[in-house]
């Protein structure tokens, strides 16, 4: 499965060089994450810098980000997280082949999740969109906390979506967006490390586009049986971005 997903992504990136571009956007950003400011106090804070962007073609659409984390910590304590996902259109049906690779690593853990499944991209209108997907998940992970130190293999199914609504208020441009992932039927090792065979992962974001190139975003990050939380957890994130 890993080789199949990697080959698909490489082939689609190569195709992008000659395809017709429909849209594109991106930013560089600074985030400050407060893990102890939400409903549940997790006693952790960090700052990061990153880059994020999306691009659409006649054959499909791509989205990704890269974050360099813990930038205020001593050297050697930094981490990094990268995510890339692609909807490859299945003709004019609105359905898509959905592929995604997510990698996160720090001094204490390394985890890579790969997804392949089906999505739908035609639920959209004037200033809004809703793009659901369902995918089979494959995981490779190593961590310094137990009980399972090494995890490798299939890891159930994930139901996800990305949604957004752009609007104006007081002659200012805003975007309300949501991403969400529901993990089902996790394997035994991952279930042991994350307190259950099901989990939830997502975020609610409100972005204010201050100028053509400067925006700020308030994010409410939520999760259940995920990111080391036994039960519900949340993070408040503050972002300042330069948009291009």
Backbone torsions as a table, in degrees:
resi	resn	phi	psi	omega
1	UNK	NA	-40.0	179.3
2	UNK	-59.8	-43.9	-178.4
3	UNK	-66.9	-37.2	179.9
4	UNK	-63.3	-48.3	-178.6
5	UNK	-64.4	-44.0	-179.9
6	UNK	-61.4	-41.8	179.5
7	UNK	-65.6	-39.6	178.4
8	UNK	-63.0	-44.6	-178.1
9	UNK	-65.9	-42.9	178.4
10	UNK	-62.4	-43.0	-180.0
11	UNK	-63.4	-40.9	-177.9
12	UNK	-71.8	-35.8	176.1
13	UNK	-65.4	-38.6	177.1
14	UNK	-64.6	-40.4	178.5
15	UNK	-62.5	-31.5	-177.2
16	UNK	-61.8	-26.6	-176.9
17	UNK	-64.0	-27.1	-177.7
18	UNK	-113.7	-1.2	-176.8
19	UNK	-83.0	161.7	177.1
20	UNK	-80.2	123.0	-179.7
21	UNK	-83.1	131.9	180.0
22	UNK	-97.3	-39.5	179.8
23	UNK	-159.7	168.7	176.1
24	UNK	-165.8	147.4	178.4
25	UNK	-154.4	161.3	178.0
26	UNK	-170.2	167.7	176.1
27	UNK	-156.5	159.2	163.3
28	UNK	-112.0	142.2	-170.5
29	UNK	-143.3	159.0	170.5
30	UNK	-119.1	126.5	179.2
31	UNK	-118.3	141.2	167.8
32	UNK	-119.4	120.4	-176.2
33	UNK	-105.5	126.7	176.9
34	UNK	-114.4	102.1	-178.0
35	UNK	-80.6	-6.5	-177.6
36	UNK	-113.3	20.1	-176.2
37	UNK	-115.2	2.3	-178.5
38	UNK	-98.3	-149.0	179.5
39	UNK	-67.9	-36.8	-177.3
40	UNK	-119.1	127.8	-178.1
41	UNK	-82.7	114.1	179.8
42	UNK	-106.9	3.9	171.4
43	UNK	52.1	55.8	177.8
44	UNK	-156.2	140.1	176.3
45	UNK	-139.3	150.5	175.7
46	UNK	-157.6	159.0	174.4
47	UNK	-120.2	150.8	-179.6
48	UNK	-148.0	161.8	169.8
49	UNK	-123.4	149.2	-176.1
50	UNK	-160.8	177.7	176.1
51	UNK	-134.8	144.0	-174.7
52	UNK	-145.6	148.7	177.5
53	UNK	-171.6	166.1	176.9
54	UNK	-143.3	154.4	-179.7
55	UNK	-150.6	142.1	-179.6
56	UNK	-121.1	141.7	178.9
57	UNK	-126.4	176.6	176.8
58	UNK	-69.9	-20.2	-178.9
59	UNK	-96.9	-15.2	-176.8
60	UNK	168.4	-167.1	-177.9
61	UNK	-143.0	150.3	-175.3
62	UNK	-130.4	148.0	176.3
63	UNK	-143.7	145.1	177.1
64	UNK	-164.5	164.1	173.5
65	UNK	-151.4	159.3	172.7
66	UNK	-137.3	129.1	178.8
67	UNK	-122.6	134.0	171.7
68	UNK	-104.4	115.9	-163.4
69	UNK	-105.4	163.8	177.9
70	UNK	57.5	44.3	-174.9
71	UNK	-70.7	-16.6	179.2
72	UNK	-92.7	-2.0	-179.6
73	UNK	-85.8	169.1	176.3
74	UNK	-64.0	154.1	-179.8
75	UNK	-57.9	135.0	-178.2
76	UNK	101.4	-12.1	179.5
77	UNK	-101.6	7.2	-177.3
78	UNK	-78.8	158.4	175.1
79	UNK	-132.6	175.6	177.4
80	UNK	-151.0	147.7	179.5
81	UNK	-136.0	134.7	178.4
82	UNK	-134.5	144.7	-179.7
83	UNK	-142.4	134.4	174.6
84	UNK	-139.7	133.3	-179.9
85	UNK	-141.6	149.4	-174.4
86	UNK	-137.0	132.2	165.4
87	UNK	-102.8	113.4	175.1
88	UNK	-99.0	115.6	-173.1
89	UNK	-63.3	136.7	174.5
90	UNK	-97.1	83.2	-176.9
91	UNK	58.7	-137.3	-177.8
92	UNK	-106.4	27.0	-174.8
93	UNK	-82.8	-16.8	-171.6
94	UNK	89.7	-20.1	176.9
95	UNK	-78.7	159.6	-178.5
96	UNK	-145.9	154.5	165.2
97	UNK	-82.8	119.8	-176.1
98	UNK	-103.5	127.4	175.4
99	UNK	-132.0	146.2	-175.7
100	UNK	-154.6	139.8	173.0
101	UNK	-129.0	127.6	179.5
102	UNK	-126.4	129.6	179.2
103	UNK	-133.4	132.4	176.1
104	UNK	-137.5	136.8	180.0
105	UNK	-151.4	149.1	179.3
106	UNK	-150.2	-179.7	176.9
107	UNK	-59.5	-20.8	-175.9
108	UNK	-101.5	-16.8	-177.9
109	UNK	-158.5	159.4	172.4
110	UNK	-139.3	132.2	-178.3
111	UNK	-146.5	131.4	175.7
112	UNK	-126.6	127.2	177.3
113	UNK	-117.9	131.6	177.1
114	UNK	-121.7	138.8	-174.2
115	UNK	-128.5	143.3	170.0
116	UNK	-144.1	132.1	-176.9
117	UNK	-174.1	-149.0	-177.2
118	UNK	-124.1	145.4	177.0
119	UNK	-132.1	-179.6	176.2
120	UNK	-145.3	129.2	-171.7
121	UNK	-119.9	4.1	-174.1
122	UNK	-97.3	9.1	174.8
123	UNK	-88.8	90.2	-175.2
124	UNK	-158.7	161.4	179.5
125	UNK	-157.0	-153.5	-177.2
126	UNK	-71.8	97.0	177.4
127	UNK	85.6	5.0	-179.5
128	UNK	-137.3	158.1	175.5
129	UNK	-155.9	155.3	174.5
130	UNK	-145.1	117.1	-174.5
131	UNK	-124.6	96.2	-179.8
132	UNK	-86.8	161.3	175.5
133	UNK	-157.5	159.3	173.4
134	UNK	-138.2	136.2	-172.3
135	UNK	-148.6	151.9	169.5
136	UNK	-81.2	141.6	-174.6
137	UNK	-116.4	140.0	173.8
138	UNK	-123.9	135.2	-174.4
139	UNK	-127.7	144.2	167.1
140	UNK	-131.2	122.5	-174.7
141	UNK	-148.3	149.8	172.2
142	UNK	-141.2	137.1	179.3
143	UNK	-144.3	163.9	179.9
144	UNK	-98.0	12.3	175.3
145	UNK	-127.1	150.9	-171.9
146	UNK	-94.6	-166.3	0.3
147	UNK	-82.4	-17.6	179.7
148	UNK	-102.5	114.1	-176.4
149	UNK	-84.5	-32.8	179.8
150	UNK	-126.3	130.6	-179.1
151	UNK	-129.7	132.4	-179.1
152	UNK	-152.9	126.7	175.6
153	UNK	136.4	-171.4	178.4
154	UNK	-63.7	145.9	-174.9
155	UNK	-138.1	47.7	173.9
156	UNK	77.6	-156.2	-177.9
157	UNK	-120.9	154.1	174.8
158	UNK	-128.7	132.4	172.8
159	UNK	-106.5	123.8	-176.4
160	UNK	-137.7	171.5	173.0
161	UNK	-160.8	163.3	171.2
162	UNK	-132.0	130.5	-176.5
163	UNK	-139.9	153.2	178.4
164	UNK	-157.4	157.6	177.1
165	UNK	-144.1	117.7	178.5
166	UNK	-96.1	136.8	-178.0
167	UNK	-152.5	167.2	176.2
168	UNK	-114.0	141.6	176.8
169	UNK	-144.1	124.3	-176.3
170	UNK	54.9	40.8	179.5
171	UNK	62.0	22.6	176.6
172	UNK	-115.0	148.0	-178.6
173	UNK	-92.1	129.0	179.4
174	UNK	-129.7	156.9	173.6
175	UNK	-136.6	123.9	172.8
176	UNK	-104.4	125.0	-176.0
177	UNK	-137.0	158.8	-179.0
178	UNK	-145.6	133.8	167.1
179	UNK	-123.6	147.5	-172.2
180	UNK	-152.2	139.9	176.4
181	UNK	-137.1	127.5	177.6
182	UNK	-112.2	116.2	-177.1
183	UNK	-95.5	130.4	-176.2
184	UNK	-126.4	144.7	172.3
185	UNK	56.6	46.4	175.5
186	UNK	-60.6	155.6	177.3
187	UNK	-72.5	168.2	-171.8
188	UNK	-61.8	-42.2	-178.2
189	UNK	-65.4	-45.9	-179.7
190	UNK	-67.4	-36.0	176.5
191	UNK	-61.9	-40.2	-179.9
192	UNK	-64.9	-37.9	-179.3
193	UNK	-78.9	-20.3	-174.3
194	UNK	-123.3	22.2	166.7
195	UNK	66.9	27.4	175.3
196	UNK	155.4	162.3	-177.8
197	UNK	-83.3	-8.1	174.7
198	UNK	-124.6	150.1	179.0
199	UNK	-152.2	166.8	-178.6
200	UNK	-133.4	143.3	-176.8
201	UNK	-151.0	126.9	-179.7
202	UNK	-175.4	-175.4	-179.7
203	UNK	-159.2	146.4	173.1
204	UNK	-112.5	125.7	-173.2
205	UNK	-126.4	138.2	172.7
206	UNK	-123.9	115.7	-177.2
207	UNK	-109.0	133.9	174.1
208	UNK	-111.8	116.1	179.1
209	UNK	-86.1	98.7	-172.4
210	UNK	-71.3	-46.3	174.6
211	UNK	-134.9	-174.9	178.5
212	UNK	-62.5	-24.3	-174.5
213	UNK	-122.8	-4.8	-178.0
214	UNK	-122.6	130.6	176.1
215	UNK	-140.9	159.2	174.7
216	UNK	-132.4	145.3	-176.2
217	UNK	-133.0	134.4	170.5
218	UNK	-104.2	123.7	-176.1
219	UNK	-119.2	135.5	170.3
220	UNK	-110.1	106.7	-176.9
221	UNK	-95.8	126.0	-177.1
222	UNK	-127.2	153.8	179.2
223	UNK	-161.7	156.6	179.4
224	UNK	-138.5	125.2	-175.2
225	UNK	51.4	52.0	-175.9
226	UNK	-157.4	154.7	178.1
227	UNK	56.9	34.6	177.0
228	UNK	81.9	4.1	-178.5
229	UNK	-92.4	131.1	172.8
230	UNK	-89.9	96.7	-172.9
231	UNK	97.5	-146.2	-172.9
232	UNK	-82.6	142.3	173.4
233	UNK	-144.7	159.5	179.2
234	UNK	-154.6	161.7	-179.3
235	UNK	-138.8	142.8	168.0
236	UNK	-102.5	130.2	-176.3
237	UNK	-126.4	134.6	178.6
238	UNK	-116.9	126.5	-174.7
239	UNK	-123.6	138.3	168.0
240	UNK	-121.2	127.2	-172.2
241	UNK	-131.5	149.0	168.5
242	UNK	-105.6	118.7	-175.1
243	UNK	-96.8	140.0	178.0
244	UNK	-138.2	NA	NA
